[in-house]
Each structure stands twice: as structure tokens, then as C-alpha cells.
Amino acid sequence: MNYIQDIKQRAEDAGFKMADVCREAGINQAQMSRWIAGKTVPLISSIEKLVSATDRLIARRIEMLDKIGKT
């Protein structure tokens, strides 16, 4: 299973770029590019950071949309 591709797809489905996820996770975009290209393999801790970052970005977007919908 390719966790990085799954995270990338989930982020894109929610309207985010991997640059957004990397920034939120504190991970260098060049490193992410190497993972996506399959040149290196991420540590599980890096995958966990990316999943958490994606979750936070999505949660913020949902919260913002909820506020807009209530006005």
C-alpha cells in the first residue's frame, strides 16, 4: 500500500495541495517529492505527521464552511 499516494489523494479530494499538507506537517517539500517518486521511503512517524496534518486542514475547512452556512 502506498500511504503517500493515499494521503496525496485525500488532500487533493479536499481541495488541498501537498504543499499545504507539508507546511502543516512541518515536512520539507523536497522530501515529499522523493517519497512520491519512490526514491526514498518515509518513516512511519512522517506518515503519521502527514495524516494528522491532512486531518487538521480538513477539520478547519469543515469548521469554516459550517460558520459560513450558519450566517
C-alpha positions as CSV (number, residue, x, y, z in Angstrom):
1,M,0.0,0.0,0.0
2,N,1.3,3.4,-0.9
3,Y,0.5,5.6,2.0
4,I,1.9,8.8,0.5
5,Q,-0.2,8.5,-2.6
6,D,-3.3,7.8,-0.4
7,I,-2.6,11.0,1.7
8,K,-2.0,13.0,-1.5
9,Q,-5.3,11.8,-3.0
10,R,-7.2,12.5,0.2
11,A,-5.7,16.0,0.4
12,E,-6.5,16.8,-3.2
13,D,-10.0,15.5,-2.9
14,A,-10.5,18.0,-0.1
15,G,-9.0,20.8,-2.2
16,F,-5.5,21.0,-0.8
17,K,-2.1,20.8,-2.4
18,M,0.6,18.7,-0.9
19,A,2.5,21.9,-0.3
20,D,-0.3,22.8,2.2
21,V,0.0,19.4,3.9
22,C,3.8,19.6,4.0
23,R,3.7,23.1,5.5
24,E,1.1,22.0,8.1
25,A,3.1,18.9,9.0
26,G,6.5,20.7,9.1
27,I,7.9,18.4,6.4
28,N,10.2,19.6,3.6
29,Q,8.5,19.5,0.2
30,A,11.7,18.2,-1.5
31,Q,11.5,15.2,0.8
32,M,7.8,14.7,-0.1
33,S,8.7,14.7,-3.7
34,R,11.3,12.0,-3.2
35,W,8.6,9.9,-1.4
36,I,6.1,10.4,-4.1
37,A,8.6,9.5,-6.8
38,G,9.5,6.3,-4.8
39,K,13.2,7.4,-4.4
40,T,13.0,7.1,-0.6
41,V,10.7,5.5,1.9
42,P,9.2,7.7,4.7
43,L,9.4,6.8,8.3
44,I,6.0,5.8,10.0
45,S,6.4,9.0,12.1
46,S,6.4,11.1,8.9
47,I,3.4,9.3,7.6
48,E,1.6,10.0,10.9
49,K,2.5,13.7,10.7
50,L,1.1,13.9,7.2
51,V,-2.1,12.1,8.2
52,S,-2.5,14.4,11.2
53,A,-1.8,17.5,9.1
54,T,-4.3,16.4,6.5
55,D,-6.9,15.8,9.2
56,R,-6.3,19.3,10.7
57,L,-6.6,21.0,7.3
58,I,-9.9,19.2,6.5
59,A,-11.3,19.9,10.0
60,R,-10.5,23.6,9.6
61,R,-12.2,23.7,6.2
62,I,-15.3,22.0,7.6
63,E,-15.4,24.4,10.5
64,M,-15.1,27.4,8.2
65,L,-17.9,26.0,6.0
66,D,-20.1,25.4,9.0
67,K,-19.6,29.1,10.1
68,I,-20.4,30.3,6.6
69,G,-23.5,28.1,6.5
70,K,-24.8,29.5,9.8
71,T,-24.7,33.1,8.7
